[in-house]
Amino acid sequence: MYLFVWREKIVPTLGVVVLDLNAMRTTGKIFGYEGNNFRKTVHFRIGARARLENITQPQDGRRKALHL
């Protein structure tokens, strides 16, 4: 499992996503303001199915990176 958290500055939002490689799914939420009203916040769920596209192995044979 991997946890991704990011913050956008131009469009003021905060995102949180969990990537579960066993279930091959993602789930998360994005939080932000409602339009230009900085007194009202909104949030919505996000998620998707994942598919393994490639496994990259370095020259020393150790498994280092997964590309989805």
Number of C-alpha atoms within 10 A of each C-alpha: 11 9 12 10 12 11 14 10 8 6 10 11 16 16 18 16 18 16 19 15 16 8 10 14 15 18 15 17 15 17 16 18 16 12 10 7 8 10 7 10 12 11 14 10 12 13 13 11 12 15 11 10 8 10 12 12 12 10 7 6 8 9 11 9 11 12 9 11
